[in-house]
Amino acid sequence: MGASWILPDLGTEILIPVCAVIGIAFSLVQWILVSRVKLSPGRDSGAPGNNGAAGKNGYADYLIEEEEGLNDHNVVVKCAEIQNAISEGATSFLFTEYQYVGIFMVAFAILIFLFLGSVEGFSMKSQPCTYDLSRMCKPALATAAFSTLSFLLGAVTSVVSGFLGMKIATYANARTTLEARKGVGKAFITAFRSGAVMGFLLAANGLLVLYIAINVFKLYYGDDWGGLFEAITGYGLGGSSMALFGRVGGGIYTKAADVGADLVGKVERNIPEDDPRNPAVIADNVGDNVGDIAGMGSDLFGSYAESSCAALVVASISSFGMNHELTPMLYPLIISSVGIIVCLITTLFATDFFEIKAVDEIEPSLKRQLIISTVLMTIGIGVVSWIALPPSFTIFNFGDQKLVKNWQLFLCVAVGLWAGLIIGFVTEYYTSNAYSPVQDVADSCRTGAATNVIFGLALGYKSCIIPIFAIAISIFVSFSFAAMYGIAVAALGMLSTIATGLAIDAYGPISDNAGGIAEMAGMSHRIRERTDALDAAGNTTAAIGKGFAIGSAALVSLALFGAFVSRAAISTVDVLTPKVFIGLLVGAMLPYWFSAMTMKSVGSAALKMVEEVRRQFNTIPGLMEGTSKPDYATCVKISTDASIKEMIPPGALVMLTPLIVGIFFGVETLSGVLAGSLVSGVQIAISASNTGGAWDNAKKYIEAGASDHARALGPKGSDPHKAAVIGDTIGDPLKDTSGPSLNILIKLMAVESLVFAPFFATHGGLLFKIF
C-alpha cells in the first residue's frame, strides 16, 4: 500500500520542529515587549517608543500620579524593591524544592531501570515482539535504559518549564503594576503577554524535546516502533512526577502563607489584604508564583506529554506502526504543532487586534481567547486529519484491529476540544461573580460563615454535573470511533490549545501579584481598583485553567489505562471478580487519603504561620503604626520548610501505590485501582476547585461593591465580609492544593502503571501466586 495521505514524510519532519521554533520565537518577542516597561525611575517611566500611540487603549499616556501630584520616583523604586523580594523568595524556594526532587528523580530512575531490566533477567539478546511473536524485537534491557532516559528528559523539561514560567511571572508583576497607572488596558496587555511567554515556551519546549527524543531513539530502534514508543512513555512519567511535587509543594507553600496572612491580617487586625505591615505578605505573593505558575506549568506539561505518549503507544501497534507510516504515526505531534500556530494567532486578538478600554471588557476578552482558539483549532484539526491520515486505517483494540476512517479521527479530536471549552465555560459560570451561583454564596454570608460554607459546598458538588457529562460523551464518541486511540487524541484535542490556556491561567497570579505590589508600594486606591479588576478576572480564568487540567487528566488517564491493559495483556477487566473489585474500592479511596494529607499539611503550616504573624504584631513595637518593618524572611522560611517537609508523604502515596499493588496483587487488581481512582478523583477535583474559586470570588464580590446587592453586604470589615473571608480561607487549600493536585494523582498512577506494565505482567501478583 503506497502513501495515501497528502503530507509527505519530509513535510512532517520539517513542520513539527519549525512550529516549535516559531512558538519559542513568539514567546521571546512577547518577553521583549514586556521588558520595555522600565523598572528604573526616570521621567520616561512609560514604555519607550510609543510616541504615536498616545490615544491607544482609551487613555492618553499621562500617569494618574501626575494628576494627583504624588511623587512618581519613590513609587517606582518601591515597586522594584518588592518585585526583587518576591523574585528572590520564589527562586530560593524552587531551588530548595528541586534539590529534594532531584534526589527522588535519580532514585526513581534507578528503580525504573532495575524493574524493567529484570523482565528478561537483564539479557542482551533480542526477544520476540510483545504483539507479534513472529518478529524479533530489541531486548527488555534496551527498553529499560531508554525508558529511564526519557523519564529523566521529561522530568527535566517539566522542571525547566515551571521554573521559566515563575521567572517570567516575577519579572512581569511589578511592570503590570506600573502600567496600571496609565490605564487598565495597558496593565492587561502586560500581564497577558507575560502569560503568553509561559504558555508558548511550555507548549513548544514540550513538543520539541519529545520530537527530538523520538528521532534520537529511532537511531537505535530502527524499525521496532513498538519498542521505541514504549520507551518514550517514560517522558510522560517524568513530566508528571515532577508536576506532582511542584503542585503539592507549591500549593502547600502558597496556602500556608495566604491563610496565615488572611486570618491575622484581615480578620483579627482589620488591615487590607496586601498591607505591607503584614509579615506574611511577601510569602503570600511568592506563593502565587510557585504554586499557581510553576505548579500549573508542570501540571499541564505533564498532561500534554502523557496524552502524546498514550496516543503514540497505541498507534505503534496499529497499522501506522506496523506499516511504518511516519506521517500518520506522528499525527498527535502534528496536532500540537498546528495548535501552537493557532494559539499564536489567537493571542494577537487579545494584544493587538482589540483594545481594552474599560474594566468590564477584561473577562469577555479572556473568554474570547478560548472561543477563538477553539474555533480556529477545529479548522486546523480538520485540515491535519485530511492531509496527514490515510482515508482508512486500522487501530489496535484490545487484541484485534478496528477499521477507522480519517473523518472519524477528526471527530475524536474535535469532541475533546469542544468538551474542554464546555468544561471551561461551566467552570466560569460557577466561579465568576458575574453570575447567580457566586452571588447566592455571597448573599448567604449575611447569616454568617456557616451558611456561606454550606452554600459553597453545595455549589461545588453541583458544578460536577455538566463537566462529567461532557467528559462522558467525549469518551463514548471517541471510543466508539477509534477505541483507546480515540480517547488519547481526544485528550490531545483538549490540550491542543494549551498555549492559550496557559497564557490565560498565568495571567491570574501575575495580576494578583500586581495588586499586592500596588498595595505594598502605597499607590493610590484608583490603581488598586484597576489591579483588583484584573485579579478578579484572573481568579475566574485560573478556575477555567483548572477545569481544563482536570478534564484532560480524566481523558489522559483513561487512554493510559487502555494502553496499560493492552500492554499487560489483560483481555477484559471484569468488575465482578473479587481481585478487580477490591482494587476499585481502594482506588476510589485514594483521592480522599491524598486530599486528607494535603489539607492537613496546609492546616498545620498555616497554624505555624498564624502564630508567627501574631507574635510579630505583639512583640515588634510600632508595627501596626507602620513605623517599623515586619520580619518577612521568617514567614518565607516557615512556608518553605513546611512545604518541603509536607510534600513528601502525599508524593510517596501516589508514586508507591501502583508499585505495591502491581507487585503484590498483580495487574488485575491494579487495573481496578486505576479505574477507581479515576472515577472518584475527577469528582473531588472538580468540586474542590470550584468550591474554592466560588468562595474567593464571593469575597471579592462583596469587597468590590459593584452592585447594590454587593454594597448592601457591607464594606470591608463588615460581618458578612468577615464571613466571606472565612469561606475564602477554607476554600484556599481546596482550590489551590488538593483540587489541582488530584488530577496529577489520576494521571501519574496510570502512566506509572503503563511504564512498569512489562514488569508487573511477568513478575507481579506475588500474593496471589503464593495462595
N, C-alpha and C positions, 0 to 999 in steps of 0.2 A: 504493500500500500504506500503510494507516494505521499508527499506532503499535501494535505488537502486544506491547509489553512493559509491565510494570506501573508501574514508577517513572517519573513524569513528568519532562520535562527540567528543569523548575524545581526538582524534588526533588534532582536530581543537582547542580544549581548551588548548592543550599544545603548538601547533605550533605558534599561534599568539603571546602570551606573550614571548615565547622563542626567536622568531625572533626579537621582540622589544628589549629584553635584549641584544641580540647579537649586535644589532645596537648601543645601548648605550655603550657597552663594546668596540666596534671597535672605536667609536669616542674618548673614553678615551685613547686608545692605541695611536691613531694619536696625541692626545694632548700631551702625554708623549714624543713622538718622537719630536714634535715641541719644547717642553720645554728644550730639550737637548742643543739647541743653547743657549750659555750663554750670558747674557747681563751684566756680570760684567767683567771689564777689567782684563787682565791677559795674560800670554804668551799663554795659551791654549784656546784662544777665538774661536777656531774651535769647531766643535761638538766632544765631547769626544767619545772614543770607536770606532773610525773608522780608526784605525791604518792600517788595511789590505786594506781599500777601497781607497787607495791613487789615483789610476788611474780612479776611477769611475766618470761618467758624464764628461769624457773627460778632466778633469783638475787634475793635481797633486794638493794636498791641500795647495799650498802656497797662500798667500794673495797678491792682487795687491799692497797694501800699502807697503809691504816689498820690493817689487822690485822697487818701486818708492821712497823708503826711507822716507816715511811720518811717523808721529808719530801715532801709532796704538791706544795707550792708550786713547788719548783725544777723538778720534772718537767714541769709544765705550761708553764712559761716556756721550758724547753729544747725541748719539742715545737714550740712556736710559732716559736722561732728557726729550727729545722731546716726546718720547713714553709716558712718565709719564703724560706730559701736555695734550696730546691728550686723553689718557685714562680717566683722571680726568674730562676733559671737557665733554666727551661723557657720563660718568656716571652721572655727576651732571645734565646734560640736561635730560637724561632719567628719573631720579628720579623726577625732576620737572614735566615732562610731565605726569608721572604715577600718581602723586598726583591729577592732574586735571582729568585725565582719570578715576581714582578710584572713584571720586565723581560721575562722569557721570555713571559709571558702577553700583553703588549702586542704583542711582535714576532709571536707566533703568530697573534694576532687579525688583524693587518695581512695576514699570509700568507693566511689563510682568505679574507679579503675580496678580495684580488688574484686568487687562484686561481679562486674561484667566480664572481667578476665577469667574468673573462676568457672564461667559457664561451661567451657570446653576444657577445663583443667589447664588453662594458660598455654594451650598448644598453639604452635605457629602454622599448622597445616590448614589448607583450605577445607571448608566444610560444605556439605550440601546446603543449598539456599533454604531459608525458612519456608518460603511459599511455593518453591518449585524445586522438588528434591532431585530432579534430573540434572540440574546445573550445579556447578561448584561456585561457592562464594568465598569472600575473604574470611579469615578466621575471626572468632569472637574476640581475640586479643586486640585485633585492629579496631573493632567497634568500641572496645573498652578505651583504647588510647584516644581515638578520635572523639568519642563522647566526652571524655574528660577535657579534651582541648576545647570543644565547643561550649562546654559548661563554663570554663574559665573565660572564654570570649564573651559569652552572654553576660556573665557576672560583671566583667569589667565595663562593657558597653552600658549596662544598666547603671552602674555607679557613676560613670562619667556623665551620662545623660542627666541624672539627678543633680550632680554637682554643678554642671554648667547652667542648668535651669536656675539653681539657687544663686549663682554668681550674677546672672542677668537680673534676677529679681531684686537683689540687694543693690545692684547698680542703678536700677531704674526707679526705686521707690521715692528717693528724695527729688529726683528730676520730675516725677509726676506732681509732687507737692508744689514745686516751684512753678511748673506750668499752670497749675490751678489758679495762680494769681492772674493769669491772662484770660481765664475762662474755662468752662467745663469741657469744651471741645478739644482744646489743646491738651488738657490733662488726660482725657480719654484716649487720644491718639498715642500719647507717650506710653501709657500703661498697656494699651492693646498691642503696640509694636513690640514692646518687650516680651509680652506673652507669645507673640508670633515667633520671636527669635527662638524661644524654647521649643515651641511646637515643631517648627521646621527642622531645627537641629536634631531633635529626637527622632522624628519620622525618617529623615534622610540618613542619619547615622545607623539606625536600626536596619534599614534596608541595605545600605552599602556594606556593612560588616557581614550581614547574612549572605549577601551575594558573593562577596569575596571568599567567605568561608566555603561556600558550596564549590566554587571554582578551584580552590586550593585542594579540598578533599578529593575532588574529581581526579586530580593528578594521580592519586594512589588507587582509588576505587575503580577508575576506568568505567567499564560497562555495568558494574554491580551497583545499580542505582538504589536497590532496596537497602543494601548495607549503608550506602552513602547517606541516605536521608534518615535512616535510623540513628546514625551517629550525630546528625545535625540536631536531633531533638534535645540534645544537651544544651543547646543555645537558649531554648525557651526555659529550661530548668534554671540555668544560671541567671537569666534575667529576672525570673520571678522570685528566686530565693533571696536575691539582694533587695528586691522590692519589698519583700515581707519585712525584713529588718528595717529598711528605710521607713516604711509606713508605720510599723509598730513603734519603733524608737522615736521617730519624728512626731508621731501622734501623741505619745506619752509626754514628750517634751513640751509641745505647744499647749496641750491642755492643762498640764500641771501649772504652767505659768498663767494661762488665761483664767482658770478657775481661781487661783490664788489672788491674782490681781483684781478680779471682779468682786469676789466676796468681801475682801477687806476694803478695797478702794470704793466701790460703788455702794455696797450695802451698809458697811459699817461707818465709813468716813465721809460718805456723800461727796466724793470728788469725781470729776468726769472720767471717762474711760481711759484715755491715754495720758493722764495727767503726769507731768514729769516728777511730781512728788512721790508717785507710787513706785516703790523699789522694784516691783516685778515687771515694770512696763517694758524695759528693754528685752527681758526674757520672753515676754509675750510676743513682741514683734519679731524676734529671732525665730520663735516657734512657728509663726505663719510661713516663714521661708523653708524651714527644714521639714515641716510636716506636710503642708499643702503643696509645696512646689517640688522639693526634692523627692518626697514620698510619692506624690501623684505621678511625677515624671517616670520614675522607675516602674510604677504600677502599670501604667498604660503601655510602656515599652515592653513589659513582661507579657501582657495580653497579646500585643502585636506579634512578638516573637513566637509565642506559643501557637497562635492561630495559624501563622505561616507554617510552623513545623508540623502541626497536625494535618494541614492540607497536603503538604509535601509528602509526608509519610504514606498517607492513603493513596496519593497519586502515583507514588513509586511502585505500588503493587497493582496498579490498574493498567489500562492499555498504554497510557502515556509512558509509564516507566518501562513496561515490558518491550515496547517497540522503540524505546529511546527517542521519543519525540520531545526535543528540548523546549520549544516554544510553549506547547500546551502544558508541559511539566512545570514550567515557571509561571504559569497563569497567576498564581497567588501573588508573586512578586510584581508582575506587570500591573495588577490591580493597584497595589500600593504605590507604584511609580506614578500611575495616572492620578492617584489620589493626591500626591504632592503637588502636581501641576494644577489640579482643580482647586486645592486649598489656596494656592498662590493667587489665583485669580480672585477667589472669594475674599481673601484678606484685603486686596486692593479696594474692594467695595467699602470696607469699613474705614480705611485710612485715606483713600484718595478720591473715590468717586462721590461719596456722600459726605456732607459736613454735618456735624452735630452742633446745634445751636443752643439747645436747652436741655435741662436736666432730664425731662421726661422722654427724651429721644434715646437715652443710653440703652435701656433694656430692649426696646424694639430693634435697635441696631445690632445688638448681640444675637437676638433671635433670628434676625435676617441672615446673619452669618450661617446659622445652622441650616436654614431653609435653602439658601443659595447653594451651599456646598452640596447638600443632598440632591438637589435637582440636577446640578451640573454633573455630579458623580454618577447619577443614574444614566445619563447620556454616555459618560465615559465608559462605564461598565458595558453598556450595550455595544459600543464600538470595539472594545477589547475582546468581548466574547465572540464577536463576529470575525475579527482578524486573527485572533491567537488560538482559536479552538477549531478542530475538525468538525464537520457538520454532525457526525455522531461518533461515539466512542464508548468504551466500557469502563465502569467504576467498580472497584472491589467492594463487595457487600457481604461481609461475614462468610467467606468461603467461596461464593460464586461471583461471577461478573454480571453487572447490571448495565443494560444498554441505556445510554443517556444522550440527549441531543444538546447542541450548544445553546439553544434558546432556554432550555430548562436550567442550565447552569447560570445563565444570566439572571433568571428569576430568583434562584437561590441567593445570589449576592445581593440583588436588589431588595429582597424581602428582609434581609438582615439590616441593610442600610436604612430602610424606612422604619423598621421596628426600633432602631436606635433613635430616630427622630421622634417617634411617638413616645418612647420612654422619656426622652429629654423634655418634651412638652408637658407630659403628665407630671413629671417631677417639678417643672416650673409652676404648674398650676397649684400644686400642693405646698410649695415653699415660698412663692413670691407674695409679698404683702399687697400686691395689686388685686388679689382675688379673695373670694369669701373664705376659703378654709383657714388661711392665716389670720384674717380679720376676726373670725369667730374665736380663734385661740386667744387673740389679743383681748377680745371682749370678755372672755372668761376670767381674765386677770382681775376684773372688778371685785370678784369674791375671794381673791387670794390665790396663793401659789398652788393649793391642792387642785382646784378646778382647772387651773392652767395645765397642770401635769396630766390630768385625766383627758382633757380635750386634745392635748398634744399627742399622747399615746394613741388615742383613737384615730387621729389624723394619719399617723404613721402606718397603722395597720391597714387603714382603708386605702392608702396610697399604693399598696401592693397589687391591688386587683387588676388594673389595666396593664401595667408593665408585665405581669405574669401571663396575661392573655396574649400580649404582643409576642413575648418570648415563645409561648406555647405554639402559636400559629406559625411563627417563622420556623420553629423546629419541625412541625408537621409538614409544612410545604417543602422545606429544603430536604428533609429526609425522604419524602415520597419521591422527589425528583432524582436525587443523586446520593442517596444513602449517607454515610458518615462524611463523605467528601463535601456534600451539600451543606452540612452543618458547619464544617470548618470554613468554607468560603462565605457562609452567611455571617459568621463571626468576623471574618476579614472585611466583609462589606460594612459592618457596623463600625469597624475601626479604620475604614479606608479614608475617612475624613479626619484622621487623628490629629493632623497638624492644626486644623481649625479648632477642633475640640479642646486641644491642649492650650491653644492661644487664649480661648475664652476662659479656660479654667485657671491659667496662671494669672490672668488679668485680675482675678478676685483678690488674692493675697497681696498683689502689688498695690492695688488701690487701698486695701486695708492698711498696709504699712504707710502709704502716703498720708492717710488721715491721721495715723498715730504721730507721724513726724510733724504734721501741721500743728497738732495739739501741743506736742512737746516743745516745738520751737516758738510757741506763743504767737502764732499767726492769728489774724482776725477771724471772727466767727463765720464771716461770709465764705472764707476759704474752706473752713471745716465743713460748712454745709455742702459745698461742692464735692469735697472728697467723700463725705458721708453718702451722697447720692451715688457716686461711683461705686462705693463699697457695698451699698445695699443691692445694686445690680450684680455686683461681683459675687455676693452671697448666693444669689439665685443661680448664677452661671456655675458656681462651684458645685451646687447641688445637681445641676444638669450633668456636669462632668462626672460626678459620682454615679449618676444614673447610667450613663454610657458605660462606665467601667464595670458596673455590676451586671448589666445586660450582656455585655460582651463576655464577661467572665463566665456567665452561665452557658453561653453557646460554646465558648472555647473549651470549657472543661467537659462538656458533653462530647465534643469532637475528639478530645484527647482520650476520653473514656472509651469511645468507639475504637480508636486506634489501639488502645491498651488491650481491649477484649480480643481484637483481631490478632495482636502480637502474642498474647498469652495463649492463643489457640483455644479459647472458650467458645463453644458453638452457641449456647444460649445462656442468659443469666436468668435463672428461674427463682422468682421471689419465694416460692413455696418450699424450697429446700432450706432446712434449718441453717446450713452454713451461710447462705446468702442473707437470710432474714436477720440473723443476729448482726451481720455486717451492716444492714440497713439501719437497724436501731442505733447501733453505736455511732455510725456515721452521722445520723441526724442529731446525735447529742453533741458531737464535736464542736460545731459553731457556738453552742452555749458555753461549753467549757472554755473555749478560746475567748469569747466575749467576757466571761467572768474574770479571766486573768487580766485582760487589758483594762477593763473598767476598774478593777481593784487597784491596778498599778497607778492609774490616773488618780484615783481617790487618795491613795497613800502618799503619792508625790505631791498632790495638791495640799494635803494636810501639812506636810513639812513647809511648803511654800507659804501657806496662810500663817503658820507660826512665825516664820522668819519676817514676813511683812509686818505682822503685828508688833514683833519685837522691835523692828526699826522705828515704827511710828511711836512706840512708847519710850524708847531709850535715846533716839537721836534728837537733841534739842533743836528747835527751830525748823523741823522738817515740815510740819503742817503749814507753817507760816511761809515756807518757801525760802528761808534764809540760808538753810544748809542743804547739801546734796545727799540723797539716799545712796546706799551701797548697792549699786546694780549688780556688781560682779558676783556677790554671794548668791543672789537669786538665780543668775545664769548657771552657776555651779550646781545648785540644788537640782535644777531641771536636767542638766547634763548627766549628773551622777545617777539620778533616778531612772532616766530613760535607758541608759546603757545597761544598768543592772536589771531593769524590769523587762527589757525586750527579749531576754534570753529564754525564760520559760515558755512564753507563747510560741516563740520561734521553734523551740525544740519540740513542742507538742505537734506542730504541723509537719516538721521535717521527719520526725521519728515514727509517727503513726503508720504511714504506708510501709515503712521498712519492717516494723514489728509485725503488722498484720500479714504482710506478704510472706515473711519468713516463717512465722509460726502457724498461720491459719490458711495460707495459700491464696491463689488468685481468685477463687470464687468468693470467699469472704471479703477479699479486698475490693472486688467489683461492687459488692453490697455497700461497703463503707463509702466508696466514691459516690455511688448514687445517692445514698442517704445524706452525705454532707452537702452535695449539690442542691438537693431539694430543700433542705432546711436552711442552708446558708444564704441562699438567694433571698428568701423571705425576710430573714432577720436583717440582712444588709440593707435592703430597700427601706424597711420600716425604720430602722435606726437612723439612717442618714436623712430621711425625710422628716422624721420627728424633730431631730436636732436642728435641721435647717428652718423648720417652721417656727420653733421656739425663738431662734435667733432673730428671724425677721419679724416676729410678733413684737419683740422688744424694740427693734429698730422702727417699727410702725408707730409705736407709742412715742418713741423719742423724737421722731421727725415731725409729728403733729401736723401732717399734711392735709388731713380732712377734719371735719367737725367731730366725727366719731373718735378719731385719734386724740384730738385736743381734749375731749371730754374725759379721756382716760388719764390725762394728767401730764404735767411737765415731768422732766427727770426728777426722781426723788419722791414722787407721789406713791401711795400704796400700790395701785395697780402696776406702776413701773417697777417697784421692788419685786412684786410677784413675778413679773415678766423676766426680770434679771435672774431670779431663782430658776425659772424654767430654762432659760438660756444656758445657765451654768450646768444644769443636769444634762442638757442636750449636747454640751460640748464633747464629752468623751464618746457619746453615741455617734455623732455625725463626723467626728474627726479622728477617732481612734478605732473603736470596734467596727463600725459600719464599713469604712473603706478597707480595713484590713481583711474583712471576711471574704471579699472577692478574691483576694490573693490566696487565702486558705483553700478555697474551692479549686482554683486553677492549679496551685502548687502541688496539692496532693495528687491530682490527676496526671500532671506532667511527670512527676517523680515516679509514679507507678509505671508510666509508659517507658521511661528511661530504664528502670530496673526490671521491666517485664521479662526479658530473656532469663534473668537470674531466678525470678520467682517461678517461672514456668518449669525450670529444671530442678531447682533446689528448694522451692517454697513448700509451705504446708507441713512443717515438721510435726506439729502436734497431731494432725490427723493421720500422719504416716505411722506414728507410734501406736495409736489405738487401733 
